[in-house]
Amino acid sequence: MPVVQIREDESFENALRRFKRKCEKSGVLTELKKRQHFEKPSVKKKRKVMQARKKVLRKMAEERKMGLR
């Protein structure tokens, strides 16, 4: 669980923004969404394969972009 200490002369909104950013980086929200519903093993495997494919395609596109410059 991310913890944020409120600094002196800091508004509540700024502290809340920092807390939300920390939660996003630690993956709390994605873990919560993942645990809300049961996901069949076949669906989970398919999702992971798609994520890996996107990652490879993104990397290839980035390498192509760097090669053109």
Secondary structure as a PSIPRED ss2 file (coil, helix, strand):
# PSIPRED VFORMAT (PSIPRED V4.0)

   1 M C   1.000  0.000  0.000
   2 P C   1.000  0.000  0.000
   3 V C   1.000  0.000  0.000
   4 V C   1.000  0.000  0.000
   5 Q C   1.000  0.000  0.000
   6 I C   1.000  0.000  0.000
   7 R C   1.000  0.000  0.000
   8 E C   1.000  0.000  0.000
   9 D C   1.000  0.000  0.000
  10 E C   1.000  0.000  0.000
  11 S C   1.000  0.000  0.000
  12 F H   0.000  1.000  0.000
  13 E H   0.000  1.000  0.000
  14 N H   0.000  1.000  0.000
  15 A H   0.000  1.000  0.000
  16 L H   0.000  1.000  0.000
  17 R H   0.000  1.000  0.000
  18 R H   0.000  1.000  0.000
  19 F H   0.000  1.000  0.000
  20 K H   0.000  1.000  0.000
  21 R H   0.000  1.000  0.000
  22 K H   0.000  1.000  0.000
  23 C H   0.000  1.000  0.000
  24 E H   0.000  1.000  0.000
  25 K H   0.000  1.000  0.000
  26 S H   0.000  1.000  0.000
  27 G C   1.000  0.000  0.000
  28 V H   0.000  1.000  0.000
  29 L H   0.000  1.000  0.000
  30 T H   0.000  1.000  0.000
  31 E H   0.000  1.000  0.000
  32 L H   0.000  1.000  0.000
  33 K H   0.000  1.000  0.000
  34 K H   0.000  1.000  0.000
  35 R H   0.000  1.000  0.000
  36 Q H   0.000  1.000  0.000
  37 H C   1.000  0.000  0.000
  38 F C   1.000  0.000  0.000
  39 E C   1.000  0.000  0.000
  40 K C   1.000  0.000  0.000
  41 P H   0.000  1.000  0.000
  42 S H   0.000  1.000  0.000
  43 V H   0.000  1.000  0.000
  44 K H   0.000  1.000  0.000
  45 K H   0.000  1.000  0.000
  46 K H   0.000  1.000  0.000
  47 R H   0.000  1.000  0.000
  48 K H   0.000  1.000  0.000
  49 V H   0.000  1.000  0.000
  50 M H   0.000  1.000  0.000
  51 Q H   0.000  1.000  0.000
  52 A H   0.000  1.000  0.000
  53 R H   0.000  1.000  0.000
  54 K H   0.000  1.000  0.000
  55 K H   0.000  1.000  0.000
  56 V H   0.000  1.000  0.000
  57 L H   0.000  1.000  0.000
  58 R H   0.000  1.000  0.000
  59 K H   0.000  1.000  0.000
  60 M H   0.000  1.000  0.000
  61 A H   0.000  1.000  0.000
  62 E H   0.000  1.000  0.000
  63 E H   0.000  1.000  0.000
  64 R H   0.000  1.000  0.000
  65 K H   0.000  1.000  0.000
  66 M H   0.000  1.000  0.000
  67 G H   0.000  1.000  0.000
  68 L H   0.000  1.000  0.000
  69 R C   1.000  0.000  0.000
